[in-house]
Amino acid sequence: MGRAGRRWVTGAAGFAVLCAAAEAAGRAGWVDRSVLPLTSTVLVRAVRLAGDAAFLRSVLATAQMWGAGVLAAAVLAVPAGLILGTSPRLDAVIRPIVEFLRPIPAVALIPLTLLVVGDDTRMTVTVIAYACCWPILIHTMYGLHDVDPVATDTLRAYGFGRLAVLWRVALPSAAPFIATGVRVAAGIGLIVAVSAELLAGGGSGLGTWLIALNSGVDQTDVVLATIIWMGVLSVVVDTVLMWGKRRLFRWHDRAVAP
């Protein structure tokens, strides 16, 4: 079994232990079942949700907005990171603005964004893109700072221009860092996607699904089952991105291995 397989087995074992402990606590009466249902009840509900058409439509809607936001962030942040990472003077001018905007929570911009774009879906995609821009931008700049100066100096000595050096050396060297930034951004994007719908109260994704659940009779088990599926969705996307990064940048993993 490879390293990835062992990690999956360890993670699954940890999740199983957590579920067993929660189940035991519920059956022993340590936890009020009206507040926190049994783990077995939640897991059964999660399995049933997989066949619920309304739930699947909500998952698809969230996934579409999530993907669009992360893609928009990458399209904007990667070129911006390349420019700032290769221009120290421009970086010195822009960096204070970046450091001012970066800590602002994306959800705090929901009212303003909703007024500007006037649509729940575009608002959600916009705030996702805003939140996801920063890790991609920072990782792109960091990757450019890690470029081997000997390689760039060698190309310049052979008469290659600035764009050629960027394309042939800097961008390939920074690509693994950019991929890591996209992975980080993807995790942030799901949080922002659901939060935007929960706070704005519109759209048709998982946030709206959770609002509908909480507005009716007590359905704590369905809410917790939905949260489980959100975690599963995030793990699947992260695993796919990690697999793609390792397949595309094997040379980088070998280079950084101890």
N, C-alpha and C positions, 0 to 999 in steps of 0.2 A: 504494500500500500504506500502510495506517495505521500508527500507532505500535505498536499491539498486534501487528500482523502482522510488523513489522520485529523486534520483540522475540522473537517465536516463531522467525523465521528465524535470528536471531543465536544464540539458545539451541540450536537444532537443529544449527547449524554447529559450535558449541563442543563439543556432545556427539559429533558425528561425528569431529572432530579428536581428541578424547580416545580414542574407540574405535579409531581408526586407529593412534594412537601405542601403545596397549596391545597391539594385534594385532601391530604391527611388533616391539615389544619381545619378545613371546612367540616369534615365528617366528625372531628373531635369536638366541634362546637366552639373553637377558639375564634372563629370568624362568623359573623352574622350572615347567613345565606341570603337574606333579603337585601343585603348591601353588596356582598361579593358572592356570586353563585359558585357552585362547585366547578373545579377545573374540567371535570368530565362533561358537565353540562355545556360549558363554553366550547369545548372542542367539538362536541356533537353538533352544536349550532354552527360552528365554523365550517364543518363538512357540509351541512345543509345549505349554507350560503353559497357554496360553489355551484349550486344548481338554481339559484334565485336569479331570474332574468333582470329584475330591477337592480339588484346589487351588482351584477356583472356590467350593466350599463354605467353605473356609477364608477366602477373601477376603470372602465374604458375611458370615460370622460376625464377622470383625474390623470390617467396615464398619458392621454393626448396633451393635456395642458402642461403636465410635468415635462414631457419630452420636448414640446415646443419651447418652453421656457429655458430649459438647459441648452437646447440647440441655439436659441437666440443669444444666450449668454456667451457661448463658445464663439459664435460668429463675431460678436463685438469685442470680447475680452482678449482673445488670442492675438488679433492684429494690434490692439492697444498695448498688450504686454510686449509684443515684439518691438514696437516703436519705442516704448519707455525703456525697455531693457537694453536697447542698443544706442540710446541717446541719453547720456548722463545729465546733460544740461536740461533737457526737457523733463527728465525724471525729477530733477531737483525742483522744477517749477510746479509740476503736476502732483508730486507725491503728497504735499500738504492737503490738497483737495481730496485725494484718494483716502488719506487717513482720516479726514473729516467725515466723508460720506460712508466709509466702510462700516463703522460701528452702528449706524442707524438701522434699527430693525426694519425689515421689509414690510412687516405687518403694520408698522406705524404709518406707512405711506398709502395704505389701502384707501382711506377716504379721499385723499388728493388724487390718487390714480383713478378712482372710480369717477370722480368729477371730470377728469381730463378725457378719459377714453370712453366713458359712458356705457360700458358693457361689462358684465360680470366675467365672461370668459377672457376678454382681452385684458381686463384688470388683473385677473389671476396670473395669466401668462407674463404680464409686465412685472409684477412683483416677484415672481419666480426668477425671471431673467435678472432682475436687480440683485436679488440675494445670491444668485449663482455666479454673477460676474466676478465677484471679489476673489473667491478661491482660485478660479481659473486665471485671473489676471496676475495674482501674486505668484502662483506656481509657474506661470510662463516667464515672468521676470526673474524668478529665482533660477529657473532652468537656464536662462541666457547668461546669468552671472556664473554658472557652473561650466560654461563652455571652455574647453582646453585652449588657452591662449597660443600654444605652439601651433595648433592646427590652423587657427585664423591667421597667424603671422605667416605661416608657410604659404597659404593661398594668396595673401597679399603680396608676398615676395615674388610669386609667379604671375603677378599682374591682374589678379581677379579683383573686381570692384566690390563695393560694400554690399550690394544686393546679392551678388554671386556668393560671397562669404556667408551671408545670412541664409541663403537657400541651401548651400552645400554643406555647411558646418553647423551654424548656430541653431537652425530650426531642427535638424535631425537630433542634435544633442539635447535640445530642450523638449523634444516630443514626449519622452517618458514622464517628465514633470508635468507637462500639459495634461497628459492622460490621468495622472494622479489628481490634478485639479478638477478634472471633469468628474472623477469618482466622488470626491468630496462634495462637489456642487450637486451631484445627483441626490445624495442623502439630504442635503439642505433643501433641495427643491421639493421633495415630497412633503416635508414638514410645512413649508410655506404654502404649498398647494392646498392642503387640507385646512390649514389655519386661515387662509384667505376666505375660503367658503364658510367656515365656521363664524368668522367675524363679520363678513359682508352679508351672509344669509342668502346668497344667490348661487346660480350655477346648477350643475347637475352631477357633480362628482361626489366623492366620499364625504366631504364636509357637509354637503346638503343632506346626504343619506343619514349622517349622524344627527343632524338637527331634527330631521323627521322622526327618528327613533326616540329622541328625548322629548318630543312634543306630545307623544301619545302615552299609552300605558307603560308601566315599568318593563323595560326590555334591556336590562343591564347585561344579560347574557349575549344579546345580539350586538350590543355596543362593544363588548370585550372581544367577541368573535371578529368583528370588523377590524378592531385594532390588531388582532393577530394576523389577519390577511394583509394589512398595511405593512406589518413587519416582514411578512413573507415576500411581498412585492419588492420591498427595499432590498432584502437579502438577495433575491434573484437578480435584480438589476446590478447590484454591486458585484455579484459573482460573475456575471457576464462581462462587465467592464474589466474586472481583474483578469479574467481569462483572456480577453482581447489584448490587454496590455502586455501580458506575459508572452502571448503568441507573437505580437508585433515587435516587442522590445526585449527579446531574450538576451541580446548582447548587453543590455543595460543591467539586467539582473545578475549576469555573470560578472560584470565589472564591479558591482557594488558588494558582491558576496564576500564574506570574510575568508 
